[in-house]
Amino acid sequence: MSVVNNRTFEESLKQLQSVLEVAPTLVVDVETNGLDAYGSNQICGVGVGSPNPDGLVQYYPFRHHLGENLQTEALQKLISILNQSVKSYVGYNLKFDLHFLEKDGLDVTSKELIDVIVMVRLIEHSDIKELGLTPTGKRAYGEAAVQYDIDTKKFLRSNKWNKDFSMAPPDFLGEYCKKDVILTARIYNDYLKKIEKTGQNKVFELEKKLSKVLFKMEMLGISVDKDYAVATKTALLKRLGEVRQQILALCGKTEEEFNISSPKQIGEVFNGMGIKSPVKTGKGNESWNEAALININHRMAGLIRQYRTLEKLGSTYLDPYLETDVMHTNFCNWGTATGRLSSREPNLQNIPRNHFKLHERDLTDQDKIDIRNNISAMVSQKGITMDTELSDEVLSTWSFMGGDTYNDSDTKQLAIRRLFVPRPNHTLIGFDYQQMEVRVFMSYFRNETIDAILNKNDVDFHSEAAKLAFGIDESSPRFKEYRQYAKAITFGTIYGIGNKKLAQQLGTNPREAGKFKKQYFEGMEGSKDFFDKVVKKVELRGMVKNRYGRQYKINPQFAYKGVNYLVQGTSADILSERMLVIDDYLLDKKSNLLLQVHDEIICEIHDSEFNTIPYKIQSLLEENTLNVPLKVDMEVCSPSWATKKNYKPAELEDYIDWD
Amino acid sequence: MSGIARIAQGRDDAKRPLPERAAGREVWLKDGDQLFLTSVATGEENDKFLDEIYLYTFRVGNRWTNLIKDEKVDTSGVPEDARPSHKFAFWAYVHNIIHSEKRSEDWMEIEGPAGKKVFREDINDFRIVPLGFGRSDHVWNQLVDVYSDWGALNKGVLRIKRTGAGAFDTSYSITATPKIDEIPADKVKETEELPLIKDYYLERYGNTDIIDIAKSTADDDDELF
């Protein structure tokens, strides 16, 4: 084990080369001076090692502030050896390391990427949320195996080096990095055996290829309209000032007396006005969180909530893009137990679809209905209980929430998706699977009747389910009501909700809800059998596998969750499989795969390919190795992600310059 | 042939009915016209479908006259103060010309998003597109940009729009569109028979010494660009 220095560099490189000649798989871990691989942060050192935990491990220091660094050309020599000799990279959250190394010339185009954290996700219990190297090492080998990490982090913190590891000397950080490499190699070997033992080789292969595609998507990123970010930030600040003044006027305080961002002061001001919070903290104190503010029928509560929402929009989605042209998200193909993709910085799933209004407006009756619906959807999504009827005066403070249609010429609207635009000579096109989860759910109990529904074009599954389950005809005046029941039960089964919650959604009591559910299962031939089989399997074996062989370890007490894992997981794996196909198809094209959000894939299509390849992509997405009949909608996002319209190949009229 | 005789012959030629004269294959645009074409020229080295030419344009009497500047052509009759304009020209398969004014009943009316009307003339044949290089080569540079972007000139449909009239106010824009209309399969073979640009110009604006420009007017003269 050695931290390489200028004296030992050539010899170390030879050792590395001879190891790679025998087995061209390399474990890598980089140390950096920050977390932003696309900005000014860079590596300060590179840890490499054999996948055999007892094999070669080296640390090459390059940009430490203290101690001896290797000469500049040493980094290029190392990168050159890696480019020539490595066939597979192994790492923990590998894409992070590779993005940094790519800045210094690493080329992973023809390499296999093996992300150990993805392997851990495949093996660990579905309830496990902490998948980092240290918690995984601790779970797998005990606390002693990760004591070095705890000690090192403590030491780094005490020296204030924890934000910038390059401040630590190579001898110290190198030893730490090497231990990370060894632990990664150890987990890799052990979990590889577990993957083989649990028969998850197929899904593991899928994940390895997916890591590569995601790496490319992250590198490319999506183009950002910086000017929009700057202009909108200005408009947002102005609006925040107006809302702040309204809040201060309502409570009769000055800016010096009342800091709106302080929950403590909010509590004091409300209490001073004789208003108590309807929500308590865990310790029994008054809470002034969102759930509390929503349940206070006072205009100031609504304004504070608006203020917080707008402020958060600015800091989360505008501030990071004021000086950048490209947004590089971080896709995590290990981020959810089901296998669904998640993303960070930013979390694409959280980017609001709806726009926001940066001005006061008078509400029509229809506006009030829309706002109440919006509130109800939001409350349900966030799992907040709302027992308060809001007056029109309070309701007006919610009028800043707009719908999902965005008017590009209205400068008083703010849409976060408006930030994201195509590169020059490209068009963004969204490919969205229609009712994917319902289709996958039904595919688990396919029979002639279900197949007939799945193969219909533009089918409304909930209507079909209502007809099958409740024997009701579309001409019946109660058809809509039964369609709603069928919808709630389908999703209730997919997401595993009990009779109590179902009753709430159906507006009835749990006993009645249970009866509807029974009727549904009887009418939807095969659905009950599928549900029972999943539950029985989880109860007996504590696990269930989806169609791609992905294993979910589930607590038998919550065996019903198995259906959700199967449906979500199979949907996720179909999406992953199709992304690999699309990536392969686009290899010799000028168009690119950019994002995956929910069941939607966003591509940027080069102008010269606009009339041809979208249809091909659509048909490739609809195919799948499971033969589940899937349908994909295609929409052009123009001029930005915020505005969608139906795709149609361009005609002469579209190219005429009308000015 | 003396300059007088040559000019006289040109005048006689101009008086003959149009069908008797060699049909011109260049495209002439008027203010606001938009040309949609697929280039036959690729822009690559030794591309025989793209060339540069020097063309004198001058008045003889009330008519405008063109004469190519070439060592094979006697230009002694060209007025002393006439300067040849430097143009580039290329063969293209012209799909349509969009006109801002209706000058033929055959042209189809198209209404734009804001109610503006234009008129489509279908050509669907090979034509030569001659253009001046423009001030500081700005017209030529647009074609070079297309070549850089596409890697060749024939990878998609180009839109060429003329804006303005007269020697000092005219400009052309060349835009690569996402349209992918190709030369129809049954027409591709005809490209083998297209004459070289230089040969075409010699034939049309050289061998008969001075020939009247059948349709051109002062508006078409973009020599200053």
Interface residues (C-beta under 8 A of the other chain):
Chain A: N425 T427 D607 S608 E609 F610 N611 T612 A650 L652 E653 Y655 I656 D657 W658
Chain B: Q34 F36 H95 N96 I98 I110 G112 P113 A114 K116 V118 R120 D149 W150 K155 G156 V157 R159 K161 S173 T175 A176 T177 P178 K179 I180
